[in-house]
C-alpha cells in the first residue's frame, strides 16, 4: 500500500488510474476495486476521496476538458495565421488522444447513456468551447483572405470535429492510437482543400 498523500494529489492519482484503465476497458466494466488496485490503495481509500464511481469519471472529464482546451488554445495562439492555427489545433487534439487513449472511451461511453449525466454535461461544455475556438479561427481565416467569404463556418467547424472523431474511432477499432498521426496529416490536407473551395 502507498503512503498517505494530500487529498488533491490522491484524487489526481485516482483519476489518472481510472483513465489508464479506460485504455483497455469500457468505463462501465471498471470497478472501484480495479481503480484502487491500480493506485495501490484500499477501496475504502478511494471512497474517502470520491463518493461514487461516477464522481471519479466526472473529475476525470473535468480535468480532460481543462487540459485539452488549454492545449488547443496554446497551439492556436502560437501559430502565425488562422489556417496554421487550425492545423496546430488539429495536431494538438490528435496528440492529446494518442497520449490519453482512455479519454475517447470515456466520452463515447457517456454519450451512449440515455440520461443527461454530469459527465455528459462536461463533454457538452467541452464541445461548445471547442466549437467556439474553431468558429473564431474560421472567421479570422475569412477576414484575412485565407478562406472564401462564402465559407459555411458552422459546417466547417462541425466537419473539423467530425474528422477528429472519425480518426479516433478508427484508432480504437484498430487498437493502434499512434497510427492516427500518420493518417491525420493526409486527412487534414483534404479538409483544408475543402474549406478553401467553398462555393
Secondary structure as UniProt FT lines:
FT   HELIX           7..21
FT   TURN            22..24
FT   HELIX           27..29
FT   HELIX           32..39
FT   HELIX           43..49
FT   HELIX           53..77
FT   HELIX           82..99
FT   HELIX           101..112
FT   HELIX           118..143
FT   TURN            144..145
FT   TURN            149..150
FT   HELIX           153..174
FT   HELIX           177..179
FT   HELIX           180..196
//
